[in-house]
Amino acid sequence: MKRHWIVFILPAILMVFIAVGGFIYLSQDDTLSNEELQQEIAFTASIHQQITTIEWIWPQLPTEGIYGTDYIGLSFETESYVEPGQVTLPVEPEQTYDGFVVENGVIFSFPTEMQEHQSVGTRGQLIQALPSEVEIEDVQVTLLHTWTNHEDLVLEDATFADPQFGQAKNVQHWVKMYLLEDLLEN
């Protein structure tokens, strides 16, 4: 029996290495918070005959989960009439949301949540016809992301310079602005 002690020691050593390796692997797992999501969302845009298509995708779900409403604003430097476009979320069944015209552009509102094991709002497509008098370099695309239940955003400014959520105070959110010309695919 003394000669076979190695048979008992080797499996124990192997189990220790597997446990330590698993712990190291799990502690190195990249996670993403809702605040960090601001730097990670991928936006692209294309334009054809004054119709712009903007697409976005999240690299992964935030650790806090998703529950809230996101808003995308297209703002124009010149005041002009615009017919509101539409946001399409590619989930089953496909969901579409119409834009809302404000004084300085168009605002699109859509949910970010889990519905029947599907993440909704983490990727999508926005299609908007731009007024003919608007120059591409004058169009701003602004994203306002929320991750808590809140009153609806007061839809009055497509740049979300001072977002108001009804009477609610301290709604967790962030705002990120892009220039449309920077998003255009080359």
Residue frames as qw, qx, qy, qz and C-alpha x, y, z in Angstrom:
[[0.000, 0.885, 0.466, 0.000, 0.00, 0.00, 0.00],
 [0.329, -0.756, 0.086, 0.559, 2.88, 2.36, 0.71],
 [0.397, -0.098, 0.578, 0.706, 4.13, 1.99, -2.86],
 [0.142, 0.549, 0.684, 0.458, 0.80, 3.19, -4.33],
 [0.143, -0.661, -0.368, 0.638, 0.50, 6.52, -2.51],
 [0.078, -0.212, 0.386, 0.894, 1.06, 8.33, -5.82],
 [0.080, -0.401, -0.811, -0.418, -2.30, 7.01, -7.06],
 [0.226, -0.757, -0.577, 0.207, -4.05, 9.01, -4.32],
 [0.283, -0.588, -0.016, 0.758, -1.92, 12.16, -4.51],
 [0.194, 0.021, 0.553, 0.810, -2.02, 12.80, -8.29],
 [0.080, -0.632, -0.673, -0.375, -5.85, 13.11, -8.54],
 [0.325, -0.791, -0.361, 0.373, -5.86, 15.47, -5.54],
 [0.313, -0.409, 0.229, 0.826, -3.19, 17.67, -7.14],
 [0.107, 0.270, 0.671, 0.682, -5.12, 17.65, -10.44],
 [0.173, -0.758, -0.625, -0.066, -8.33, 18.72, -8.67],
 [0.327, -0.705, -0.130, 0.615, -6.51, 21.62, -7.01],
 [0.243, -0.175, 0.449, 0.842, -5.12, 22.80, -10.37],
 [0.004, -0.493, -0.722, -0.484, -8.56, 22.57, -12.02],
 [0.253, -0.807, -0.498, 0.193, -10.19, 24.56, -9.16],
 [0.316, -0.601, 0.070, 0.731, -7.50, 27.28, -9.20],
 [0.200, 0.032, 0.597, 0.776, -7.60, 27.50, -13.01],
 [0.065, -0.640, -0.710, -0.287, -11.40, 27.81, -13.01],
 [0.281, -0.800, -0.328, 0.417, -11.31, 30.52, -10.36],
 [0.284, -0.415, 0.282, 0.817, -8.73, 32.52, -12.33],
 [0.119, 0.269, 0.708, 0.643, -10.72, 32.12, -15.55],
 [0.141, -0.748, -0.640, -0.100, -13.99, 33.26, -13.97],
 [0.305, -0.754, -0.174, 0.555, -12.39, 36.25, -12.26],
 [0.238, -0.281, 0.419, 0.830, -10.94, 37.42, -15.59],
 [0.253, 0.571, 0.743, 0.242, -14.32, 37.28, -17.36],
 [0.071, 0.104, 0.118, 0.985, -15.00, 40.63, -18.99],
 [0.003, 0.670, 0.713, -0.209, -18.09, 42.28, -17.62],
 [0.111, 0.337, 0.261, 0.898, -19.78, 45.47, -18.67],
 [0.006, 0.501, 0.601, -0.623, -21.83, 47.90, -16.60],
 [0.292, 0.821, 0.486, 0.066, -24.49, 50.23, -17.96],
 [0.112, -0.918, 0.135, 0.356, -22.09, 53.15, -17.47],
 [0.390, -0.408, 0.665, 0.489, -19.33, 51.36, -19.44],
 [0.552, 0.488, 0.663, 0.129, -21.79, 50.53, -22.22],
 [0.190, 0.923, 0.054, -0.330, -21.48, 54.16, -23.33],
 [0.073, -0.704, 0.594, 0.383, -17.99, 53.46, -24.71],
 [0.374, -0.134, 0.901, 0.174, -18.85, 50.08, -26.24],
 [0.600, 0.574, 0.486, -0.270, -22.01, 50.52, -28.33],
 [0.352, -0.091, 0.598, 0.714, -21.19, 50.26, -32.03],
 [0.412, 0.727, 0.300, -0.461, -23.02, 52.75, -34.30],
 [0.344, -0.038, 0.612, 0.711, -22.82, 52.78, -38.10],
 [0.397, 0.671, 0.293, -0.553, -24.70, 54.81, -40.67],
 [0.367, 0.123, 0.649, 0.655, -25.25, 54.94, -44.40],
 [0.292, 0.616, 0.211, -0.701, -27.05, 57.44, -46.58],
 [0.283, 0.171, 0.757, 0.563, -28.67, 57.08, -49.97],
 [0.054, -0.508, -0.493, -0.704, -30.68, 59.85, -51.63],
 [0.227, -0.452, 0.230, -0.831, -31.17, 61.80, -48.37],
 [0.860, -0.377, -0.153, -0.309, -32.40, 58.68, -46.54],
 [0.067, 0.582, -0.736, 0.338, -30.13, 57.77, -43.66],
 [0.894, -0.232, -0.362, -0.125, -29.96, 54.34, -42.08],
 [0.089, -0.640, 0.621, -0.443, -28.38, 54.10, -38.63],
 [0.872, -0.163, -0.454, -0.080, -27.67, 50.75, -37.01],
 [0.209, -0.663, 0.576, -0.430, -26.43, 49.92, -33.52],
 [0.867, -0.116, -0.484, -0.017, -25.41, 46.85, -31.60],
 [0.501, -0.746, 0.374, -0.230, -24.34, 46.27, -28.00],
 [0.360, 0.481, -0.798, 0.042, -21.28, 44.04, -27.55],
 [0.382, -0.172, -0.885, 0.204, -22.86, 42.28, -24.55],
 [0.434, -0.740, -0.403, -0.320, -25.53, 42.77, -21.93],
 [0.050, -0.638, 0.446, -0.625, -24.64, 44.85, -18.86],
 [0.304, 0.010, -0.883, 0.357, -24.15, 43.00, -15.59],
 [0.248, 0.131, 0.495, -0.822, -27.01, 44.95, -13.97],
 [0.347, 0.473, 0.809, 0.029, -29.36, 43.67, -16.67],
 [0.012, 0.124, 0.353, 0.927, -31.44, 45.74, -19.03],
 [0.054, -0.684, -0.722, 0.086, -34.66, 47.46, -18.19],
 [0.082, -0.584, -0.092, 0.802, -35.52, 50.92, -19.37],
 [0.540, 0.778, 0.320, -0.002, -36.06, 53.01, -22.45],
 [0.488, -0.226, 0.302, 0.787, -33.49, 54.31, -24.89],
 [0.332, 0.873, 0.237, -0.267, -33.90, 57.39, -27.05],
 [0.553, 0.019, 0.378, 0.742, -32.15, 58.38, -30.24],
 [0.176, 0.863, 0.215, -0.422, -32.37, 61.97, -31.40],
 [0.555, 0.293, 0.368, 0.686, -31.50, 63.27, -34.86],
 [0.059, -0.843, -0.227, 0.485, -31.03, 67.00, -34.66],
 [0.543, 0.542, 0.319, 0.556, -30.62, 69.46, -37.51],
 [0.311, -0.232, -0.117, 0.914, -29.01, 72.90, -37.44],
 [0.202, -0.060, -0.288, -0.934, -31.65, 74.38, -39.72],
 [0.449, 0.247, 0.640, -0.572, -35.30, 74.37, -38.80],
 [0.369, 0.189, -0.612, -0.674, -37.21, 72.48, -41.47],
 [0.837, -0.032, 0.140, -0.528, -40.16, 70.17, -41.90],
 [0.146, 0.334, -0.929, -0.069, -39.38, 66.48, -41.59],
 [0.845, -0.146, -0.275, -0.435, -41.56, 63.40, -41.81],
 [0.518, -0.557, 0.613, -0.211, -40.71, 61.12, -38.85],
 [0.489, 0.348, -0.783, -0.163, -38.92, 57.87, -39.66],
 [0.906, -0.284, -0.087, -0.302, -38.98, 54.56, -37.88],
 [0.152, -0.543, 0.809, -0.164, -36.88, 52.34, -35.60],
 [0.898, 0.037, -0.337, -0.280, -36.95, 48.60, -36.21],
 [0.400, -0.537, 0.711, -0.217, -35.83, 46.11, -33.57],
 [0.622, 0.262, -0.674, -0.300, -34.96, 42.69, -35.07],
 [0.278, -0.146, 0.855, -0.412, -36.60, 40.37, -32.52],
 [0.257, -0.232, -0.862, -0.370, -39.37, 37.80, -32.85],
 [0.503, 0.687, 0.444, 0.279, -41.83, 39.26, -33.67],
 [0.413, 0.244, 0.060, 0.875, -40.15, 42.30, -35.22],
 [0.160, -0.783, -0.458, 0.389, -40.97, 45.56, -33.42],
 [0.339, 0.439, 0.220, 0.803, -41.20, 49.01, -34.99],
 [0.224, -0.715, -0.403, 0.525, -41.49, 52.43, -33.37],
 [0.338, 0.788, 0.271, 0.438, -42.27, 55.72, -35.08],
 [0.409, 0.043, -0.212, 0.886, -40.26, 58.86, -34.47],
 [0.120, -0.851, -0.463, 0.217, -41.62, 62.01, -32.85],
 [0.405, 0.580, 0.102, 0.700, -40.94, 65.37, -34.50],
 [0.386, -0.734, -0.268, 0.490, -39.62, 68.14, -32.23],
 [0.155, 0.957, -0.009, -0.246, -38.47, 71.68, -33.03],
 [0.010, -0.777, 0.579, 0.245, -34.84, 70.73, -33.74],
 [0.193, 0.338, -0.891, -0.234, -35.27, 67.23, -35.23],
 [0.814, -0.139, -0.399, -0.399, -36.75, 63.81, -34.56],
 [0.297, -0.435, 0.756, -0.388, -36.71, 61.64, -31.40],
 [0.738, 0.008, -0.619, -0.268, -37.09, 57.86, -31.43],
 [0.475, -0.434, 0.583, -0.496, -38.04, 55.95, -28.30],
 [0.800, 0.080, -0.557, -0.209, -37.74, 52.18, -27.86],
 [0.789, -0.563, 0.163, -0.182, -37.54, 49.71, -24.94],
 [0.394, 0.488, -0.757, 0.184, -34.38, 48.01, -23.73],
 [0.664, -0.308, 0.479, -0.484, -35.44, 44.92, -21.84],
 [0.041, -0.123, 0.984, 0.124, -35.63, 41.15, -21.83],
 [0.711, 0.143, 0.085, -0.684, -38.81, 39.74, -23.41],
 [0.969, 0.107, 0.129, -0.182, -39.31, 35.99, -23.49],
 [0.804, -0.280, 0.346, 0.395, -35.56, 35.27, -23.34],
 [0.559, 0.561, 0.238, 0.561, -34.76, 37.86, -26.04],
 [0.302, -0.471, -0.124, 0.819, -32.85, 41.06, -25.50],
 [0.287, 0.801, 0.475, 0.225, -34.89, 43.89, -27.02],
 [0.001, -1.000, 0.004, 0.004, -33.27, 47.18, -28.00],
 [0.619, -0.558, 0.389, 0.393, -29.69, 45.93, -27.88],
 [0.288, -0.101, 0.611, 0.731, -29.53, 46.12, -31.66],
 [0.375, 0.711, 0.535, -0.262, -31.67, 47.84, -34.20],
 [0.366, 0.208, 0.452, 0.787, -32.02, 50.01, -37.24],
 [0.114, 0.717, 0.318, -0.610, -33.30, 53.55, -37.65],
 [0.380, 0.339, 0.550, 0.662, -34.40, 54.86, -41.05],
 [0.000, 0.786, 0.311, -0.535, -35.01, 58.58, -41.46],
 [0.480, 0.630, 0.324, 0.518, -35.43, 60.76, -44.56],
 [0.356, -0.423, -0.132, 0.823, -33.48, 63.98, -44.14],
 [0.299, 0.873, 0.245, -0.298, -34.89, 67.30, -45.37],
 [0.729, 0.523, 0.150, 0.416, -33.29, 68.37, -48.65],
 [0.099, 0.905, -0.140, 0.389, -31.98, 71.62, -47.17],
 [0.690, -0.666, 0.283, -0.014, -30.09, 69.82, -44.39],
 [0.440, 0.656, -0.610, 0.065, -26.36, 69.20, -44.89],
 [0.878, -0.110, -0.458, 0.092, -24.96, 65.86, -43.67],
 [0.485, 0.190, -0.477, 0.708, -22.27, 67.59, -41.59],
 [0.253, -0.355, 0.204, -0.876, -25.00, 69.48, -39.67],
 [0.806, -0.300, -0.332, -0.388, -26.82, 66.36, -38.43],
 [0.102, -0.442, 0.769, -0.449, -26.17, 65.14, -34.89],
 [0.750, -0.209, -0.590, -0.216, -27.14, 61.70, -33.63],
 [0.182, -0.473, 0.585, -0.633, -27.63, 61.57, -29.87],
 [0.641, -0.205, -0.736, -0.074, -28.27, 58.47, -27.77],
 [0.382, -0.476, 0.424, -0.669, -29.85, 58.69, -24.32],
 [0.601, -0.032, -0.799, -0.007, -29.65, 55.39, -22.43],
 [0.514, -0.475, 0.349, -0.623, -31.58, 54.60, -19.24],
 [0.467, 0.092, -0.879, 0.032, -31.54, 51.42, -17.17],
 [0.052, 0.194, 0.773, -0.602, -34.26, 51.93, -14.60],
 [0.020, 0.674, 0.719, 0.170, -38.01, 52.28, -14.58],
 [0.147, -0.288, -0.129, 0.937, -38.88, 55.96, -14.96],
 [0.399, 0.720, 0.362, -0.437, -41.49, 58.39, -16.20],
 [0.674, 0.549, 0.340, 0.358, -41.44, 59.07, -19.92],
 [0.415, -0.181, 0.120, 0.884, -38.91, 61.56, -21.23],
 [0.264, 0.807, 0.239, -0.472, -40.36, 64.96, -22.10],
 [0.644, 0.261, 0.491, 0.525, -39.86, 64.94, -25.88],
 [0.127, 0.960, 0.158, -0.194, -38.76, 68.48, -26.71],
 [0.034, 0.855, -0.475, -0.207, -35.04, 68.48, -27.59],
 [0.947, 0.289, -0.139, -0.012, -33.40, 66.00, -29.98],
 [0.413, 0.591, -0.559, 0.410, -29.96, 66.72, -28.44],
 [0.760, -0.485, -0.428, 0.068, -31.11, 65.74, -24.93],
 [0.275, 0.549, -0.338, 0.713, -29.15, 68.70, -23.53],
 [0.225, -0.222, 0.592, -0.742, -31.27, 68.77, -20.36],
 [0.423, -0.207, -0.818, -0.331, -33.44, 65.63, -20.28],
 [0.416, -0.183, 0.418, -0.786, -36.55, 65.84, -18.12],
 [0.280, -0.134, -0.943, -0.117, -38.35, 62.66, -17.05],
 [0.427, -0.673, -0.502, -0.336, -41.63, 64.18, -15.92],
 [0.444, -0.820, 0.141, -0.332, -41.49, 64.75, -12.14],
 [0.951, -0.187, -0.076, 0.233, -38.86, 62.03, -11.61],
 [0.055, -0.907, 0.414, -0.049, -35.48, 63.08, -10.25],
 [0.315, -0.567, 0.760, 0.037, -32.16, 61.22, -10.41],
 [0.928, 0.304, 0.130, -0.171, -33.09, 58.90, -13.28],
 [0.573, -0.424, 0.570, 0.409, -29.99, 56.86, -14.07],
 [0.696, 0.678, 0.232, 0.048, -28.96, 57.72, -17.63],
 [0.405, -0.459, 0.347, 0.711, -26.17, 58.88, -19.87],
 [0.537, 0.801, 0.148, -0.217, -26.12, 60.81, -23.15],
 [0.539, -0.282, 0.514, 0.605, -23.67, 60.33, -26.01],
 [0.450, 0.792, 0.048, -0.409, -23.53, 62.49, -29.16],
 [0.621, -0.009, 0.580, 0.527, -22.19, 61.52, -32.59],
 [0.281, 0.558, -0.242, -0.743, -21.91, 63.48, -35.82],
 [0.862, 0.353, 0.286, -0.224, -23.70, 61.68, -38.64],
 [0.564, 0.736, -0.372, -0.041, -20.77, 62.22, -41.00],
 [0.129, -0.574, 0.787, -0.187, -18.48, 60.39, -38.52],
 [0.684, -0.014, 0.666, -0.298, -20.81, 57.37, -38.46],
 [0.745, 0.552, -0.111, -0.357, -21.03, 57.01, -42.23],
 [0.844, -0.122, 0.459, 0.250, -19.41, 53.87, -43.56],
 [0.054, 0.694, -0.454, -0.556, -16.67, 54.56, -46.05]]
